[in-house]
Amino acid sequence: MEKKLTQAAQLGGEAQQQTPVELEKVGVLRRGTETITIWRRPFDWGNWGDELPRYFIEQEDELQPFQAFEEKFVFGRPCPTPALLEEWIEGKLREGYTLELEIEKLKYPVDRKATVNGDTLETWIGNFLTYAEDEEGRYYKFRNVRELLSCIFDVPIRDFPEYWTLLIWEKDKMLEIVADAVVERWEKGEFQQEEEKE
């Protein structure tokens, strides 16, 4: 899923960088024999504010950066979404292209080590589950798995930039993957449960 492209460093204004930039393949737009590949240099936790994920479009063997983010804030909070790229993709879909996302191929636990926006699926699931933990890192008691999922999917805008900087279609699939993993763990009894009142 990953591809090293030194060209991306130059296009992204990183010509001084010594090592090639690791790019993740996000997906492919197809129409007949035409293909457009979407790449992403993942979010960098160590440089938040300056190092947003960078998206690139590859067409006819030419790689170009794409300004995916309208601004670095959403509702006044530092957590951007790639709205401009989503609008561009929607335009391509109206032109008759189909979108094949890499994340659609992933299943948990088989692909738990596969990365999306720089983190493995295993890490993603753990990150979502932190919203179900108390201050001591123990899981709250839940009456049913729906209540647990509702808790972890109430994603704070300011706290989870790895999630918010995914494409909207990737977000949907990520929630599906995490839900499947959490339901499986619930059925194994890994969470404290409260009895539901009649």
C-alpha positions in Angstrom: 0.0 0.0 0.0 2.9 2.3 0.4 5.2 3.8 -2.2 8.4 5.8 -1.9 8.5 8.7 -4.2 11.4 11.2 -3.9 9.5 13.4 -6.4 6.9 14.0 -3.6 9.5 15.6 -1.4 10.4 18.1 -4.1 6.8 18.8 -5.0 5.9 19.2 -1.3 8.5 21.8 -0.7 10.9 19.3 1.0 13.8 19.3 -1.4 16.2 19.4 1.5 14.9 16.2 2.9 17.4 13.3 2.9 15.1 10.3 2.7 12.2 9.6 0.3 8.8 10.5 1.5 6.6 7.5 2.4 3.3 7.8 0.5 0.2 5.7 1.1 -2.0 4.9 -1.8 -5.4 6.2 -1.0 -7.3 5.0 -4.1 -7.8 5.1 -7.8 -10.3 6.9 -10.0 -11.1 4.9 -13.2 -13.0 5.7 -16.4 -12.4 3.3 -19.3 -8.7 3.1 -19.7 -8.1 6.4 -17.8 -6.7 6.1 -14.2 -6.0 8.8 -11.6 -4.2 7.6 -8.5 -4.6 9.5 -5.2 -1.6 9.3 -2.8 -1.2 10.7 0.7 1.8 11.5 2.8 0.4 10.6 6.2 -0.3 12.9 9.1 2.8 13.6 11.3 1.9 13.7 15.0 5.3 15.2 15.8 4.8 18.3 13.6 1.1 19.1 14.1 0.2 22.5 12.6 2.9 22.4 9.9 2.8 18.7 8.9 -0.8 18.1 7.8 -1.2 15.0 5.5 -0.3 16.0 2.0 -2.3 14.6 -0.9 -0.9 14.0 -4.4 -2.6 13.2 -7.7 -0.8 10.9 -10.2 -2.0 10.9 -13.8 -0.2 9.8 -16.9 2.9 9.0 -14.7 3.0 12.6 -13.5 2.7 13.3 -9.7 1.3 16.7 -8.6 0.5 18.0 -5.1 -3.2 18.7 -4.4 -4.2 21.4 -2.0 -6.8 19.3 -0.1 -7.4 21.6 2.9 -9.3 24.8 2.6 -7.9 25.9 6.0 -6.2 24.4 9.0 -9.2 24.7 11.3 -12.8 23.3 11.5 -15.3 25.3 13.6 -12.4 27.3 14.9 -10.6 24.3 16.1 -7.3 22.9 14.8 -8.6 19.8 13.0 -8.9 20.1 9.2 -10.8 17.9 6.7 -9.7 17.5 3.1 -12.9 19.2 1.8 -11.3 20.5 -1.4 -10.1 17.1 -2.5 -13.5 15.5 -1.6 -15.2 18.1 -3.8 -12.7 17.4 -6.7 -13.4 13.6 -6.4 -17.1 14.2 -6.4 -16.7 16.1 -9.6 -14.8 13.2 -11.1 -17.6 10.8 -10.1 -20.1 13.1 -11.9 -17.9 12.8 -15.0 -18.3 9.0 -14.9 -15.2 7.9 -12.9 -15.5 5.2 -10.3 -13.5 5.4 -7.0 -11.7 2.4 -5.7 -10.3 3.1 -2.2 -7.4 1.0 -0.7 -9.2 0.9 2.6 -12.1 -1.0 1.1 -9.8 -4.0 0.7 -8.9 -4.1 4.4 -10.5 -6.4 6.9 -9.8 -6.8 10.6 -8.0 -8.8 12.1 -6.4 -10.2 8.9 -5.0 -6.7 7.9 -4.5 -5.4 11.5 -0.9 -4.3 10.6 -2.0 -2.5 7.4 -1.6 1.3 7.7 -4.1 4.1 7.0 -2.9 7.7 7.4 0.3 6.4 9.1 -1.3 4.2 11.8 -2.1 0.4 11.7 -5.7 -0.8 12.0 -4.7 -2.1 15.4 -3.7 1.3 16.5 -6.8 2.9 15.1 -9.0 0.5 17.1 -7.0 1.3 20.3 -7.3 5.0 19.6 -11.1 4.8 19.3 -11.4 2.8 22.4 -9.6 5.4 24.5 -13.0 7.3 24.4 -14.5 4.4 26.4 -11.8 4.6 29.2 -11.9 6.3 32.6 -9.0 8.2 34.0 -7.3 5.0 35.1 -7.5 3.5 31.7 -10.3 1.1 32.6 -13.3 0.7 30.3 -16.6 2.2 31.5 -19.5 -0.2 32.1 -21.9 -0.3 29.2 -25.4 -1.9 29.0 -24.9 -3.0 25.4 -22.5 -2.8 22.5 -24.5 -0.1 20.8 -23.9 2.2 23.8 -20.2 1.4 23.6 -20.0 2.2 19.9 -22.0 5.4 20.4 -19.4 6.5 23.0 -16.3 5.8 20.9 -17.8 7.2 17.7 -18.6 10.5 19.2 -15.3 11.7 17.8 -14.1 15.1 19.2 -13.2 17.5 16.5 -10.1 18.8 18.2 -8.7 15.5 19.6 -8.4 13.1 16.7 -6.8 14.8 13.6 -5.6 11.4 12.2 -9.3 10.6 11.7 -10.6 14.0 10.6 -7.9 14.3 7.9 -9.1 11.1 6.2 -11.4 11.4 3.1 -15.1 11.1 4.0 -15.4 7.7 2.4 -12.4 6.5 4.3 -14.0 7.7 7.6 -17.1 5.6 6.8 -15.0 2.5 6.2 -12.8 3.1 9.2 -15.9 3.2 11.5 -17.1 0.0 9.9 -13.8 -1.8 10.6 -13.6 -0.5 14.2 -17.2 -1.5 14.8 -16.6 -5.0 13.6 -13.5 -5.3 15.9 -15.3 -3.9 18.9 -18.4 -6.2 18.5 -16.0 -9.2 18.3 -14.3 -8.1 21.5 -17.6 -7.4 23.2 -18.7 -10.9 22.4 -15.5 -12.3 23.9 -16.4 -10.4 27.2 -13.6 -7.9 27.1 -15.8 -5.1 28.4 -17.5 -4.6 31.7 -21.3 -4.8 31.2 -24.1 -3.3 33.3 -27.4 -5.1 33.5 -30.1 -3.4 31.4 -33.0 -2.2 33.5 -36.4 -3.6 32.6 
